[in-house]
Amino acid sequence: MNDQTQVRRHIHLAVVDTVRQFLPYAEEEIIRRYADRMTVHLITDASSAAGFFDTPSTIDVLLINESAYGIISSKAKIGKILLQKAEVAVDEEEYPENVEVVLKYVSSAETFLRIEEILRMGGVLPPGENEPEQHNTRVIAVFSPIGGCGKSLVSYALAKKLRKLDQKVLLVGCDATQSVGVFFPDGIFAREELIDQLSRPGEETYWTILQNVGQYDAISYLLPFEKTLSTLEMDPQKWELFLTVLTQKHDFDFIILDVGNVLNRATASLMGKSDYLILLTETNLIANRKMQKLLRDSDLLPNCECILLANEYRADGMRIAAESVFGTISPYPDWEEALEDPVFYQIALKVTE
C-alpha cells in the first residue's frame, strides 16, 4: 500500500440532513462518488446525529443543515463545516472561521465541487482527483396545440426516466400556470425577485436561479411562482437569459421545458433554444385538426429534431400512421401508471445516445 492510498483512506466526510431535503436525492451519488476513497457518514436522524458528534472523531468536511447545526459538540474535531441555509441574509449571523454558509437549493454538483475544493486545499485529496464532469446541457421542449393532453405528465415522466439513466435533469414549467408544478410539493413558490434578476442580469443571477430550484423524487425543478407567468411578465428575453446562464454553467445534462399549448412568437422563441421538440398529439379528430392547423404555421416551430408522440387516452377510433410517430402513450386508469409507459424510456434512450 503506497502513501497516497493511505491518505485517501483516512479522509472523513460527514453529511447530516435531519430535514431530509438533500440526502434522499443525493445519497446514491455521494456513495458512488466518495465511498471507495474515504470514510463517509450519512445521517438523517437528529438523535443519531447527536450521538455521532458526542463520540470523539476527526471530520475533514461536514455538510449539515441549519436546524442540526446546534447539535455539534466540541468532542468532534471538524476541519470545515458547510452549513446549508435556505438563504443568506444581509445581517448574516457570525459563525466560527471554519464554517461556510452554502445555499440549500444549489445543485448537488455545486456542493460536491465545493467539498472537493476544500479537500484539495487541505492537501488530503490529490489535485485532479474527483473532478466533477462538465455536462453538455441539452434543452428539450414539450409542446402541443391541444390543451389537457398530458404535456406536463410527459415532461415529468421523461425527467424520471432520464434520472434513471444517471442524467442530471432540471424541469421547468413555462406555461402561464406552470402546470407541471402539480407533481411537486404544494405551497413552495419561487420568489419574484428572480424575475427582477432576469430583467437586470448580473453576478447574482446564477445564484438567484439556484435559490429557486427545488428537488423532489431525485429531480431538480424550478419552483413555480405563486402568480401566473403572464402576470409577472416573464417574457422570452428573460427565458432566453435563464437558459443561457444555466447552459453555460453545465450543471445539468438536460433542461426540460413544459412549454404549454399556445403557439405565438414568445413560445416559438423559447422552443427555438431547444435541441429536441417533443410534439404531443391525441388520436382523435379534433386533435388532428389542431395539428393540421399547427403545421400551417410551421415557420414558428423550431429547427431541431422533433419527436412526435401520440396519447391514446382520448382516442375516438382514429388511427395515426405508425411510421409518422415515435411512439404512443397507452390509456391508463391513473397518471401514476401512465408515468411508467415504456415510451418515455425509449425517448430517454434516444436523446442520450
Secondary structure, 3 states (H helix, E strand, C coil): CCHHHHHHHCCEEEEECCCCCCHHHHHHHHHHHHCCCCEEEEECCHHHHHHHHCCCEEEEEEEEEHHHHHHCCCCEEEEEEEEEECCCCCCCCCCCCCEEEEECCCCHHHHHHHHHHHHHHCCCCCCCCCCCCCCCCEEEEEECCCCCCCHHHHHHHHHHHHHHCCCCEEEEECCCCCHHHHHCCCCCCECCHHHHHHHCCCCCHHHHHHHCEEEECCEEEECCECCCCCCCCCCHHHHHHHHHHHHHHCCCCEEEEEEECCCCHHHHHHHCCCCEEEEEEECCHHHHHHHHHHHHCHHHCCCCEEEEEEECCCCCCCCCCHHHCCEEECCCCCHHHHCCCHHHHHHHHHHHC
